[in-house]
Structure formats: C-alpha cells, structure tokens
C-alpha cells in the first residue's frame, strides 16, 4: 500500500515525456508566429509615421493661430514639413519645438534644404515601406504639394481655396475635407482634416 501510494504521489507531481514534448512543440510554434510578427517592423513604421504626421499637421494649425498668419504644410508624398511660405524656402522653414526633428533615416533622406539635411526643421520623412495617399488624386499630395492653415486655423488647398467636404450624397454629413491614408503591408492608418475648423484626427479604419 505504502509503495503504491508513494508511486501515485510521484506520478501526480510530474510530467511524462510526451507531455513535455507536446508543450515544447506548442511553445515553439507560438514563438515562431510571435517572433515573425514582432520583427515585421513595417506595422510599427506605418503607425509611427501616421502619428508623427498628425502631430506635425496639428502643430502647423496651432502655429498659424498663435502667430496670426498663414502656415504651410509641405506634403509632397515623401515628407510632411512645416513652413512659413509655400515654397518651403531656406528662410521659410519652421524649427521643430525641441530644436531638432526625429533624425530618422527617412527624415535625413527627405528633409533637405539645398541638398543638405536640415536637422532643426519641423519635418518627418516617409519610411520606404509606407505609402501615403488621399481619398482622391490631389495636388496637395504630390510633387511640390502643400496645403495651409490661415490665422483662424482653417485649412486651404494648394490653389488657395478653402478646403471643403465633398459630399457623396446629400444625406451624408460630417465628411472630412481631406483624408490621408498610410499603408504598409497589411497595416492601414488614416488621418482626417476637417473643413472650417482644420481639426486633424485619426479615424477608424
């Protein structure tokens, strides 16, 4: 009896080889799936760039109101940058609040003045894995593209006209003036710029 009882207790306290091998195999499979997702940084790059662009555009709008003048956002597809003139000339670049931009490889490649990286410029470069598009083809998001905010914080198109919502039908309300879509792999992030208020926000997929 005693021997049987001890054996029973020992069996209850341990694992069989089959159980251990099964657990190790399951952990290996889950680890392989998790690691592949963890090392796929395109998802993180996409969301980070969308967040940086949102912060930059919001900053431009607030700066326009604070300084009571037009402030321009360069949006050429490869970067977003804040400027005091439409051409984003050397004298028109706006310094980043902390004195330097994020200094990423993409920013160093796309935030140039006279072919030289402008570290102090409020500018963020597009990572190569990210594609930025608008809801429709717009000159604001193309080579030489820009939009602006006036002293009231209202958004304006590249041609100087006020951004207005394009309603698909009369029953639709609360439509943004411009929607920017950031895509990388299977990840998508969207920003909406609203007419009249110029408010910039992330929107649901």
Rosetta blueprint (number, residue, H / E / L):
1 X L
2 X H
3 X H
4 X H
5 X H
6 X H
7 X H
8 X H
9 X H
10 X H
11 X H
12 X H
13 X H
14 X L
15 X L
16 X L
17 X H
18 X H
19 X H
20 X H
21 X H
22 X H
23 X H
24 X H
25 X H
26 X H
27 X H
28 X H
29 X H
30 X H
31 X H
32 X H
33 X H
34 X H
35 X H
36 X H
37 X H
38 X H
39 X L
40 X L
41 X L
42 X H
43 X H
44 X H
45 X H
46 X H
47 X H
48 X H
49 X H
50 X H
51 X H
52 X H
53 X H
54 X H
55 X H
56 X H
57 X H
58 X H
59 X H
60 X H
61 X H
62 X H
63 X H
64 X H
65 X H
66 X H
67 X H
68 X L
69 X L
70 X L
71 X E
72 X E
73 X E
74 X E
75 X E
76 X L
77 X L
78 X L
79 X E
80 X E
81 X E
82 X E
83 X E
84 X L
85 X L
86 X L
87 X L
88 X L
89 X L
90 X L
91 X L
92 X L
93 X E
94 X L
95 X E
96 X L
97 X L
98 X L
99 X L
100 X L
101 X L
102 X L
103 X L
104 X L
105 X H
106 X H
107 X H
108 X H
109 X H
110 X H
111 X L
112 X E
113 X E
114 X L
115 X L
116 X E
117 X E
118 X L
119 X L
120 X L
121 X E
122 X L
123 X E
124 X E
125 X E
126 X L
127 X L
128 X L
129 X L
130 X L
131 X E
132 X E
133 X E
134 X E
135 X L
136 X L
137 X L
138 X L
139 X H
140 X H
141 X H
142 X L
143 X L
144 X L
145 X L
146 X E
147 X E
148 X E
149 X E
150 X L
151 X L
152 X L
153 X L
154 X L
155 X E
156 X E
157 X L
158 X L
159 X L
160 X L
161 X L
162 X E
163 X L
164 X L
165 X L
166 X L
167 X L
168 X L
169 X L
170 X L
171 X L
172 X L
173 X L
174 X L
175 X L
176 X L
177 X L
178 X E
179 X E
180 X E
181 X E
182 X E
183 X E
184 X E
185 X L
186 X L
187 X E
188 X E
189 X E
190 X E
191 X E
192 X E
193 X E
194 X L
195 X L
196 X L
197 X L
198 X L
199 X L
200 X E
201 X E
202 X E
203 X E
204 X L
205 X L
